[in-house]
Amino acid sequence: MTIVKQVADFVGRWFALLVLLGAVVGLVVPDQASHLTPHVSLLLGVIMFGMGLTMRPADFAIVAQYPRAVVLGVLAQYTIMPLLGWGIAHLLNLPPQLVIGMILVGASPGGTASNVIVYLARGNVALSVAMTSISTMLAPFVTPLVVLILAGSTLDVSMADMFVSILQVVLLPVVAGLLLRTFADRAVSKVLPILPLVSVTGIVFVVAGIVGANADAVLSTGLLLGLAVILHNTLGLGLGYLVGALGKLPETSRRALSVEVGMQNSGLAATLGATHFEPLAALPGALFSVWHNLSGALVATYWARKDPKDEEPKDTDEPTEPEHD
């Protein structure tokens, strides 16, 4: 178990580079890597089950402690990011399938690595966990609706089918993991340290499979799509922080909102793209997964060196210090 724990610690520290390596493998051996594509849904389900194991009912009780911050954050996530994805894709004149892929990224819930990034960035981890949990639980209902509004008029989008997919690969595994943690906490706690190994391995395989299946598209449109993904993530991080500032939230909470809005569950976006559209629609999710982990590491490094000088704002419902789970 010690060796496995050491390996898990290693992949946790080098998460971003390992995901990048998965993308490179997809480009170098596309035929072999593309064989992973049919298993993307299963891989995401395993990742989300692991995410559920890290949750506790108390994570949802935090909403009562930070109601205004959670509402602001979730609203920002499900409005700013989808609209940014749609706008950037049209501004850069991307092909229709890449447009839907960008919208899918924007309409996905918070990223599975966002809580770690917020912790490293000295942000409000309790708020981050609550936002990830709430946005994930809302995803089966909100994600199909947002995609339908932004893309339903031009593409054949089945809201019911997408709802079932998110239910199967996100909500049910998360709830199963949450229940197992609730009723077998002692046993689950023993395996929590090695969960990063499972999650990172799953995400690396997802990225390698999607990039491998779209290797030609990556080579032909990679720079333009890369620009779209970088703009999407960067603007999301900036606008998320701005929402927190306009909402007069403490600095630690602004950092949490920035990361939660800017980092998406891109694995879900890739899965939905590959399942309900052409393989090309999954490519923005795969590239976003590579980039947002790199940018998240950079943001965490920057903020880790800056003390969050929180002052209790007027008319606020939260303490000024982050609570670490």
Number of C-alpha atoms within 10 A of each C-alpha: 10 8 8 12 17 14 15 20 17 13 21 19 13 14 24 22 16 18 28 20 16 26 27 17 20 27 23 15 14 21 14 14 24 23 15 19 23 15 15 26 23 15 24 25 22 20 25 26 23 23 23 23 24 18 22 19 11 11 19 17 12 16 18 11 15 18 16 15 28 23 14 16 29 22 14 22 29 22 15 20 31 25 19 20 29 23 17 21 24 16 10 13 12 17 14 16 19 25 23 30 32 36 30 34 34 34 30 32 32 29 23 23 23 27 25 18 27 30 22 19 27 25 32 25 25 24 31 31 26 23 31 26 21 19 23 24 19 16 23 24 17 18 26 23 19 22 25 18 10 19 18 16 9 10 14 11 18 14 18 12 14 21 17 15 19 25 17 17 24 25 22 17 22 27 18 16 22 22 17 18 21 15 10 11 14 10 11 16 12 10 12 15 15 20 19 23 19 15 24 21 19 21 24 26 24 34 35 32 29 36 33 29 26 21 25 13 14 20 10 11 12 16 11 15 23 16 12 24 25 17 15 28 26 18 18 28 25 16 20 26 25 16 19 23 16 9 16 17 27 25 24 27 33 25 31 33 36 29 32 33 33 29 34 30 24 32 31 30 31 32 31 27 27 23 19 16 17 15 21 25 29 33 32 32 35 29 25 28 29 25 21 26 22 17 20 25 20 14 19 20 15 12 17 17 11 10 12 20 11 15 12 16 14 8 8 16 15 19 18 19 18 22 13 13 11
